[in-house]
Amino acid sequence: MPGTAQLGQSELRDAHESARLIPYLREVWARRGYIWYVSLNELRTRQITNVLGNLWHLLNPLLTIGVYYIIFGLLLKVTRGTENFLLFLTVGLFVFQFTQKATIDGARSIVSNTSLLKGVKFPRAILPITATVTEFVASLTTYLMMFVILLIGGESPRWTWLLFPLVIILQTVFNLGTSMVAARMTTHFRDTTQILPFVFRLLLYGSGVIYSVDAYVEDNPGAELLFTLNPMYCLITMARWTIFGSNVDAPIDPAVIVSGIVWSVGSAVLGFLWFRAAEERYARD
């Protein structure tokens, strides 16, 4: 073919080669409509494939709360430091499950779309982002139900409730990072999706989801520091403070807020950079 001999090797490019950072981000932003479409379509598919549809989406967290309340509230009585353990548990579980579901779905986002990755060139970050957005949209109804439970349980609205969406936005940013980290980890170790549930089970018991941390570590500064360095504990504590205000043992520690913000921003930035560093290999694995 004329001119082929003049084509230098340096001009050849891998069809799956990633664009530079700024163009890459522009490509992701340009596909935001697609991300929303796929997220909403995924939620509709879940409703169709489940026998109870939308009802199951609401029953699942309620059943989870019921199980944990019976075990830890009635049988083990780990209610020290809480005025209303059922409401305390409800907020903690709903916030925790948002990150758990987004991360696990993000872990599957690359390995479950190998045929798409090999056939179409697009920013691979769209897949874990879509997984996070899907869980964000799904969480809106569960959080709405959470406020209904709070009102039925006797909790009165307060101005700090207006801050709750800010905490969820911060958590969504954190989830974007964990989703991308999990997505790349799964391409290296396929067993990551099997290990993650155990990791989150450990986090469940180590993040104050089912007990008041302040009531158990008030005389142990070292343990308190470890909890402050735990991103899930920080996000859950901030969410509970916006809901209960001064009803929680003490005013929220500023260190918890700083730690939560640093974890969220750091997770999103570093998670994205680490995920993108392996952009070209996703279509080959």
N, C-alpha and C positions, 0 to 999 in steps of 0.2 A: 504494500500500500504506500503511495507516495507520501513522503514526509515522515514515515515511521522510523527510518534510520536516524533522523535528526532528533527523535524524542529521547532525551536523556533519562537515565534511570532516576535521577533526582526529581523528575517531574511526575513519576508514577506515584499514585496514592492508594492506600488501602481503602476499599469501598466503605469499611466500617470505622475508618479513622475519625477520631473525635475532633470537633472544631476547637478553636481557641476559646478561652474562658468566656470572654464577653459575648462573642457570637453564639456560643453554646447556651448561655443564659437567655439570650434573645430568642433562640429557637424554642427553649422550654416555655418561655412566657408566651410566645406566639401560639403555642398549642394548649393554652389554658382552657379554651372552650372544649377541646377534645378530652382533657382531664376530667372536667365536670361531667361531660356526657357519659364517659365510661364509668365514672363513679356512681352516677344515678342509675345507669343501666345495670350495674352490678347489684345495687340494692334491690332493684325491681326483680332481678333474677333470683335473688335469695328468697324473696317473698313468694315467688311462684313455686319454687322447688320445695319450700317448707309447707307442711300440711296446714299449719295455723297461720301462715303468712305474717302479716303485721302483728298479730296478737302474740306470736312466739317471740318477736323482737322485744316486746314489753315483758313477757312472762319470764324470759331467761334471767335478766338481772334480778327480778323479784324473787325467783326461786333460789338464786345464789345467796341473796341477802338472808332469806329465811333459813337456809342451811347453816350459814355462819353464825346467825343470831342464836339458833338453838344450841350449837356446839360451844361457841365461845361466850355467849351471853348468859344462857340458862344453865348449861352443864359445867363449863369451866369457870364461869363468872369472872372474866377478865375485864370488868367494867370500871375498875378503879380510875378515878380522874375524869369520868364522863358523866354528864347530867342525864343525857338520854342516849343510851348506848346504841339503840336501833338507828337513830338519825346519824349519830357519829359514824357508825359502820356503813350506812348507806352512802354517805359522801365519799368516804375512803375507798369503798369498792368501786363505785362508778368512775372515779378519777383513775384509779389503778387499772381498771379493765380497758380504758381507752388506750393507754400506752401499750398494754399487753397485746391487744388485738391488732393495733397498727403495726407494731414491730413484727409480730408473727406473720401477718399478711404481707408485709414488706419483704420478709425473708423468702417468701415463695414467689415474689413478683418476677424475678429473672428466670429462675429454673423452670417455671411453669409457662414461659413464653418463648422457648428456644426457637420454635419455627418462625415466629414473628420476627425475632431478632436477626435471624439468618436471611430473611427475605426482604426486610424493609430497613432503610437507614433512617434513624431518628435518635434524638438524645435519650440514652438509656435511663437517665434519671427520671424520666416521665413515669416509668413503671412503679418504683417505690413511692414516688410522689402521689400517684393515683391511688395506691393502696392506703396511704395516710389520709388523703382527702375523702376516700370512701368511708373510712372509719370515723372521720370528723363529722360527716353528714349523718352517719348512723347514730353518733353519740348525741346529736341534738335532741332527738326524741327521748332518749334515756335521761338526759339532764333535765328536760322539761318534766318528765315523770318524777325525777328526784325532788324538784321543787314542790310538786303536788304532795309527795310523801311528807316533806318537811312541814307543809301547811296543815295537813291532816294530823301530823304528829304533835302539833301545838306550837311550832316555831313561828314567830312573828316576822314579817318582812322588815328589813333594816336597810339603811343606805349602802352598807358594804356589799349587798347582793349585786349592786351595779358593777362591782369590781370582779365578780366571778368570771364574766366573759374574757377579761384580760388574762386571767390565770389560764383559761382554756386555750386562748391563742398562744400563750407562752408554752403550754404543754404541747400544742400542735407543732410548734417550731422544734421542740425537743424530739417529738415523735418522727419528724422528717429525718432527723439525723440518725436516730436508732434504726429506722426503717432502711436507710441506705447502707448503714454498717451491716445490718443483718442480711440484706440482699447480696452484698459482695461476699460476706462470710459463707453464705450458702453455696456460692459458685466454687469456693475452695473446698468446703467440707459440707457435703450434702446432708450430713447428719445434724446440721445446725438446727433445722426445723424440729428435730426430735429432742434436741437438748434445750431449746428455748423455754418450753413449758416448765421444766425443772428449775431453770434460772429464775423465771418469774414466780414460781412457787416459793423459792428462797427469798426473793424480794418482797413477796406478800407478807412474810413473817418478819422481815427485817426493815420494813418501812413504816411501821405504825398504822397499818391499815385496820387492824382488828384490836388495837389497844392504844391507850394514851401513852406516848413515849415519855412525856414530862412526869407522869406519875411513877415511872419505874427507873428513871435515870437522873432524878433531881440531885442526888448526892454523888454522881459519877460523871465528872466533866469529860473524861476520855470517851465514854460511851456517847455522851451528848454530841461531842465533836464528830464522831463517826456518823451519827444520824444526820448532822448538818451537811456532811459531805455526800449524802445519799440523795440523788436527784428526785427519786420517787417520794421520799419523805418530805422534801422541800415543796414539791408541787401539791402533795396532798395536804400538807400543813397550811399552805397559802389558801387553798380552796376552802378548807374548813374555817379558816379565820374570816374569809369573806362571808361565809354562811352564818357562823355562830357569833362572830365578833368577840366581845369580852366574855362570852359564856364559856369559851375554852379556858383552860387553866390559867393562862397568862397572856399578855399581849404578845403578838408574834415577834420573834427575834429577828432584827434586821439582817443578821448573818444568814438566816434561812432564805430571805428574799434575794440577797446578793448571790448566794450559792445557786438558787433556782434559776436566776437569770443567766449566770455564767454557764451553768450546765446546758441550758436550752440553746443559747446562742452558739456555744462551743460545739455542742452536738450537731447542730445543723451545718455549721461551717466546715468543721473537720470531717464530719460524716460525708458531706457532699464531695469534698476534695478527695477523700480516700476512695469513695465509690467511683468518681470520675477517672481516677488514676488507672483503673482497670477497664476503661470503656471499651477498648478494642477487643478484649478477650471474651466479653460476654457472648458475642455471636459465634465464637469458635468452640466454647466449652460445651 
